[in-house]
């Protein structure tokens, strides 16, 4: 099945602004509440199940010899209508 983008937002933010967004997501996950994303006229509300799959990826992309673009990606995944996801992997973030 092809990918359907339900919401997308990309813009430069300060580290403090990004941390605030991540704290809000963390608080919603802790409380078991839906997460609503809004930017301009776009809005989507998603309800992660109790145990979604959590993917963390660090990447370096670019042509051989650089310049490179570095990224850290955090992704929550689950099957639509699912209640549980994968087991814990022992991930640590420091």
N, C-alpha and C positions, 0 to 999 in steps of 0.2 A: 504494500500500500504506500503511495507517495506521501511525503511529509506535507502536512498542512500547518503553516505558521499561524497561530491564533493571536499572537502578540509579539511585537519586537520593538525594542528601544535600545539605542546605542548612542551615548554621548559622553563627553569628558566630564568627570566629576572629581572633587577632591577626595582624598582618602577618608576624611571624616564623613563626608556625605555618603560614600559607599558603605562605610561601617554602619551608618544609621539605617540604610536600607536593609542590610544583612541582619541587623538586630531586630528590625520589625519582622522579617521573615522568620527568624529564630523564635521570637516571641509567639508568632502565630502557630508555628510547628509545635512548640511546647504546650500551647493551650488547645491544640487539636482544632484550630479554627481555619476557615477558608482563607486563602491568600488572594487578594484582589490587586491586579496590576492595572495602572492607568497612566496613559501618556497621550496628551491631546485628546482626540476623539476616539482613541482606542481604549478598550477596557476588557478585561477577562478575569473571571474568578475561578480558581481551581481549588479542589479539596483533596490534598494528598492523603492517602490512606495511612494507617498507623505505622506501617513499615515499608515506605517506598525504597527503591534502589537509589543510593547516593553515589554519584560518580564525581570524582575529583581528578582533574587533568591539568598538568603543567606542560606547555608546548613552546617550542621555538620554531617559527615559520619564516621562510624567506629563501631567496636564491642562494646557491652555493657561494660562500665567501661573504655573505651578508649584504646589506644590513638586515637584521632579523627583527621580527616582532615577537615579543614574549607575552604569554598569557597564562592566567590561572582561570580554569573554568570549574564551576560548581553546577551540578545538574541533578535534579530529582526526577526519577522516572517511575512510572507505574502503568499497568494496563488499565484502561478505562473500566470503571466498575469494580476494580480489584480492591481487596481489603488488606492484603499483605504483600510484601516484596521479598527481596533476598535477605539472607542472614548477614549479621555484622561481620565486617572484614578485618577488624583490628586497626582501622585507619587512625592515625594520630595527626593532628594539626597543631603546630607550635607557633 
